[in-house]
Amino acid sequence: MKFVFAVLFAFGVLLSGNVAASEKLAQSSGCMTCHAIDRKVIGPSYKEIAAKYSNDKSAEANLVKKVKAGGSGVWGSTPMPPNAHVKEDDIKAMVAWMLTLK
């Protein structure tokens, strides 16, 4: 039983570390200039995005492409610039983290 609790605790620590790392990636990549976790800035909040795509099985792959290439029209007329300077693995990590927000 102690082993089970130890494994669950370790998993929780790793998961919280990944969450913090993904949020730091969003900050260091410049994403937080236009987005916040729970309020609209220039673009929608991460929680709004997660809610909009919560039932979309292809959301993660589509959002990774959108973040990389940029886009407009989904959330209004203000375009999101391309983020080609951000590594694709970092974009994947940030999108996966964002989609977990509620």
N, C-alpha and C positions, 0 to 999 in steps of 0.2 A: 504494500500500500504506500509506503514511503517513496518507493521508486516512482510510482504513478504521479504522486504529487510533485516530486522533483522534476520529472519530465514535463509536466504541465507548467510548472514555474519557469523552467528553462525556455519552453516554447513562448510563454508570455513575454519574457525578457527579450528574446530574439525578435518577436513581432513588434514590440514597442520600439526596439532599436531601428527596425526597418521603417516604421512610421515616422520616427524622428528624422531618419536619414532622407526619406522621400520629401518630407516638408523642407528640409535644408536644401535639397536639390532644387526644389521649386523656388526657393529664395535666391540661391546662388545663380540660377539660370535666368533670372529676371522675370519669371512668371508672376511673382507676387506684386510686381509693379502694376499689373492690370487685373489681377484676381486676388481674392482673399478666400479664406476657408468658408466663412459664414455670412458674407455680405458682398453685394455688388460693388465693384470699384469702377473700372472702365468696362471690363467684361464681367460675365456672370460669376457668382461665387462657385467654388468647387462643390459645395453641397447642392446647389441648383443643378449643376451639370450632372452630378451623380444621380440625383432624383430623376432628371429627364431621361437618362439612359439606363435606369435600373432594370428594365425588362428587355433590354436590347442585347442579345447574345453576341452581336458583332461590334458592340460599342468600343471595347478596348482597342481592337485593331483599327477601327475607323478613327478613333480619337488620336491614336498615335500618329496616323497619317496626317490628320488635321493639324496637330501641334507642329509637326515637322514642316508641312507645306504652307501653313497659314490658311485663312479662309474668312468668309464673311456671309452674312445673310441669315444665319441660324438664330442669332441672339440680337439682331438689330443691324444697323448699317455700319457700325464701327468695325473695320476689319482687324483680324488678328494677324500680325506679321508672321512670316515664316520663322521657324526656329532651327534652321539648318546647322547652327553653331552648337546645338546641344546633341550629345551622343544619343543614338537611338536607344541604347540600353537604359540610359537615364530617363528618357521620355517614357519608355515602357514602365519603368518603376514608378514614375510620378503619376501616370494615368491609372495604373493599378491601385495605387494608394488613394487617389482622388475618388475612384469609383467605390471605395469602401466607406466613404463619409456618409453620414446620415443626418 
